Amino acid sequence: MPSVLVVNEIASEREELARALEAEGFQVVQAESAESAIRVIWEGSFLVVFIASILTGTNATQLSEQIRQMAPEVEAFVHGKNDSKAHLVRKAVDIRDGVAAA
């Protein structure tokens, strides 16, 4: 089962996206901070990482780049609060199914 990492400090937003991804057959790991996301990247194998654009103490784009350096096979996306959950789930499904390039 493909794994997705969801990085967001706001638990309700993180859990909402996780539930939508799980409904599409993904195993989801949640991280509440950039630091925990980095730890989790070392511990697992992920297809996609979704990073909330606003994170305390770090720049989401820098975290995305750090993840790409650590695990170049992982697609990392920074998303804003206005990005729909359906759109994010569709990105993950397309990558899993080989439909769209990242």
Buried (B, 14 or more C-beta within 10 A) or exposed (E): EBBBBBBBBEEEBBBBBBEBBBEBEBBBBBBBBBEBBBEBBEEEEBBBBBBBBEBEEBBBEEBBEBBBEEBEEBBBBBBEEEBEBEEBBBBBBBBBEEEEEE
